[in-house]
Amino acid sequence: MPKPELILGDDGLTRCGWGASDPEYRRYHDDEWGRPQRDPVRLFEKLCLEGFQAGLAWITILKRRAAFREVFHGFDAALVAEMTEADVERLLGDARIIRHRGKIEATIQNARATLELDHPIDQLIWGFAPVTPRPRPRSFGEVPAVTPESTAMSAELRRRGFRFVGPTTMYALMQACGLVDDHLAGCFRAASGRSAA
């Protein structure tokens, strides 16, 4: 049975259906998802966590985010870039995070790539924000998985040495960090006028 597109919460607020399915999702939906994020550390964190999420439900990542922040030095790119093969092996034994060698190694590589950028990561990522916002979606079926902007961002990040940054993953990053606002029409966040456009 399909999940409802919008759900009326016990607090009287109507939310995107996914944002009402779990207390952690609800907090994330209400306070983070779709809000413009320009802090370089938080953008680097989201880029890495979206890579970890590939193939998994986002709630799996949210419930492990504190542990991810701990083991990856608060996503300080300079500290993550110094991590070694010994750190990779240690993290592969840490059940508090997603124990995937490729994703752990990609996080370290992405930190190194971040440090090699010729301009800050926030400028790079926000350079792919759509110039013209799409009409607000009325259903999940109207929300794309990939856009020309996410495809271009993916290609540029790959060119610069980033990994686990495919076009679908980068569109999820764009949604999460407010480059696009995909709260459904009828969601209280959509009505709040807090659009990234």
HULIN-V736344 format. One record per residue. N is the residue number from 1. SS is DSSP state (a for helix, b for strand, c for the rest). NEAR is the number of other C-alpha atoms within 10 Angstrom. D_CENTER is the distance of its C-alpha to the mean C-alpha in whole Angstrom. Layout:
n->N ss->SS near->NEAR d_center->D_CENTER
n->N ss->SS near->NEAR d_center->D_CENTER
//
This chain:
n->1 ss->c near->3 d_center->27
n->2 ss->c near->4 d_center->24
n->3 ss->c near->9 d_center->22
n->4 ss->c near->12 d_center->23
n->5 ss->c near->18 d_center->21
n->6 ss->b near->22 d_center->22
n->7 ss->b near->19 d_center->23
n->8 ss->b near->14 d_center->25
n->9 ss->c near->14 d_center->24
n->10 ss->c near->8 d_center->27
n->11 ss->c near->6 d_center->26
n->12 ss->c near->9 d_center->27
n->13 ss->c near->13 d_center->24
n->14 ss->b near->18 d_center->23
n->15 ss->b near->24 d_center->19
n->16 ss->b near->26 d_center->17
n->17 ss->a near->19 d_center->18
n->18 ss->a near->16 d_center->15
n->19 ss->a near->23 d_center->15
n->20 ss->a near->22 d_center->19
n->21 ss->c near->14 d_center->19
n->22 ss->c near->11 d_center->18
n->23 ss->a near->10 d_center->18
n->24 ss->a near->14 d_center->15
n->25 ss->a near->19 d_center->13
n->26 ss->a near->19 d_center->16
n->27 ss->a near->13 d_center->15
n->28 ss->a near->16 d_center->11
n->29 ss->a near->21 d_center->12
n->30 ss->a near->17 d_center->15
n->31 ss->a near->11 d_center->14
n->32 ss->c near->15 d_center->10
n->33 ss->c near->25 d_center->9
n->34 ss->c near->25 d_center->10
n->35 ss->c near->20 d_center->12
n->36 ss->c near->20 d_center->12
n->37 ss->c near->20 d_center->10
n->38 ss->c near->16 d_center->13
n->39 ss->c near->12 d_center->13
n->40 ss->a near->18 d_center->13
n->41 ss->a near->16 d_center->13
n->42 ss->a near->16 d_center->10
n->43 ss->a near->20 d_center->8
n->44 ss->a near->21 d_center->9
n->45 ss->a near->22 d_center->8
n->46 ss->a near->20 d_center->4
n->47 ss->a near->25 d_center->6
n->48 ss->a near->25 d_center->8
n->49 ss->a near->24 d_center->6
n->50 ss->a near->22 d_center->5
n->51 ss->a near->24 d_center->8
n->52 ss->a near->24 d_center->10
n->53 ss->a near->19 d_center->9
n->54 ss->c near->16 d_center->10
n->55 ss->c near->8 d_center->14
n->56 ss->c near->12 d_center->13
n->57 ss->c near->9 d_center->12
n->58 ss->a near->14 d_center->9
n->59 ss->a near->15 d_center->12
n->60 ss->a near->13 d_center->13
n->61 ss->a near->18 d_center->10
n->62 ss->a near->16 d_center->10
n->63 ss->c near->14 d_center->14
n->64 ss->c near->15 d_center->14
n->65 ss->a near->16 d_center->12
n->66 ss->a near->13 d_center->15
n->67 ss->a near->18 d_center->16
n->68 ss->a near->21 d_center->14
n->69 ss->a near->15 d_center->14
n->70 ss->a near->10 d_center->18
n->71 ss->a near->17 d_center->18
n->72 ss->c near->20 d_center->16
n->73 ss->a near->14 d_center->18
n->74 ss->a near->16 d_center->16
n->75 ss->a near->24 d_center->14
n->76 ss->c near->16 d_center->17
n->77 ss->a near->23 d_center->16
n->78 ss->a near->14 d_center->20
n->79 ss->a near->14 d_center->21
n->80 ss->a near->20 d_center->18
n->81 ss->c near->19 d_center->20
n->82 ss->c near->12 d_center->23
n->83 ss->c near->18 d_center->22
n->84 ss->c near->12 d_center->25
n->85 ss->a near->10 d_center->26
n->86 ss->a near->9 d_center->27
n->87 ss->a near->16 d_center->24
n->88 ss->a near->18 d_center->22
n->89 ss->a near->13 d_center->25
n->90 ss->a near->12 d_center->25
n->91 ss->a near->20 d_center->21
n->92 ss->a near->15 d_center->22
n->93 ss->c near->11 d_center->24
n->94 ss->c near->13 d_center->22
n->95 ss->c near->10 d_center->22
n->96 ss->c near->14 d_center->19
n->97 ss->c near->21 d_center->16
n->98 ss->c near->21 d_center->16
n->99 ss->c near->17 d_center->19
n->100 ss->c near->13 d_center->18
n->101 ss->a near->13 d_center->20
n->102 ss->a near->13 d_center->18
n->103 ss->a near->19 d_center->14
n->104 ss->a near->22 d_center->16
n->105 ss->a near->17 d_center->18
n->106 ss->a near->20 d_center->15
n->107 ss->a near->28 d_center->14
n->108 ss->a near->27 d_center->17
n->109 ss->a near->20 d_center->18
n->110 ss->a near->26 d_center->14
n->111 ss->a near->25 d_center->16
n->112 ss->a near->20 d_center->19
n->113 ss->a near->19 d_center->18
n->114 ss->a near->22 d_center->16
n->115 ss->a near->15 d_center->20
n->116 ss->c near->12 d_center->22
n->117 ss->c near->12 d_center->20
n->118 ss->c near->8 d_center->23
n->119 ss->c near->10 d_center->21
n->120 ss->c near->12 d_center->18
n->121 ss->a near->19 d_center->14
n->122 ss->a near->16 d_center->14
n->123 ss->a near->11 d_center->16
n->124 ss->a near->15 d_center->15
n->125 ss->a near->24 d_center->12
n->126 ss->a near->18 d_center->13
n->127 ss->c near->13 d_center->16
n->128 ss->c near->18 d_center->15
n->129 ss->c near->18 d_center->14
n->130 ss->c near->17 d_center->17
n->131 ss->c near->10 d_center->20
n->132 ss->c near->8 d_center->21
n->133 ss->c near->13 d_center->19
n->134 ss->c near->12 d_center->20
n->135 ss->c near->10 d_center->22
n->136 ss->c near->17 d_center->20
n->137 ss->c near->17 d_center->19
n->138 ss->c near->16 d_center->22
n->139 ss->c near->16 d_center->21
n->140 ss->a near->16 d_center->18
n->141 ss->a near->9 d_center->20
n->142 ss->a near->12 d_center->20
n->143 ss->c near->15 d_center->16
n->144 ss->c near->12 d_center->15
n->145 ss->c near->13 d_center->13
n->146 ss->c near->15 d_center->14
n->147 ss->c near->15 d_center->15
n->148 ss->a near->12 d_center->18
n->149 ss->a near->18 d_center->15
n->150 ss->a near->25 d_center->12
n->151 ss->a near->18 d_center->15
n->152 ss->a near->15 d_center->17
n->153 ss->a near->24 d_center->14
n->154 ss->a near->24 d_center->13
n->155 ss->a near->15 d_center->17
n->156 ss->a near->16 d_center->17
n->157 ss->a near->20 d_center->15
n->158 ss->a near->16 d_center->17
n->159 ss->a near->10 d_center->20
n->160 ss->c near->14 d_center->19
n->161 ss->c near->16 d_center->19
n->162 ss->c near->23 d_center->15
n->163 ss->c near->22 d_center->14
n->164 ss->c near->23 d_center->12
n->165 ss->c near->25 d_center->11
n->166 ss->c near->20 d_center->12
n->167 ss->a near->20 d_center->12
n->168 ss->a near->18 d_center->11
n->169 ss->a near->24 d_center->8
n->170 ss->a near->27 d_center->8
n->171 ss->a near->25 d_center->8
n->172 ss->a near->24 d_center->6
n->173 ss->a near->25 d_center->4
n->174 ss->a near->28 d_center->7
n->175 ss->a near->19 d_center->7
n->176 ss->a near->24 d_center->5
n->177 ss->c near->25 d_center->7
n->178 ss->c near->23 d_center->10
n->179 ss->c near->27 d_center->11
n->180 ss->c near->25 d_center->12
n->181 ss->c near->25 d_center->13
n->182 ss->c near->27 d_center->13
n->183 ss->c near->26 d_center->15
n->184 ss->c near->22 d_center->18
n->185 ss->c near->18 d_center->21
n->186 ss->c near->19 d_center->23
n->187 ss->c near->20 d_center->20
n->188 ss->a near->18 d_center->21
n->189 ss->a near->24 d_center->18
n->190 ss->a near->20 d_center->19
n->191 ss->a near->12 d_center->22
n->192 ss->c near->8 d_center->21
n->193 ss->c near->9 d_center->21
n->194 ss->c near->13 d_center->18
n->195 ss->c near->19 d_center->17
n->196 ss->c near->18 d_center->15
n->197 ss->c near->15 d_center->18
//
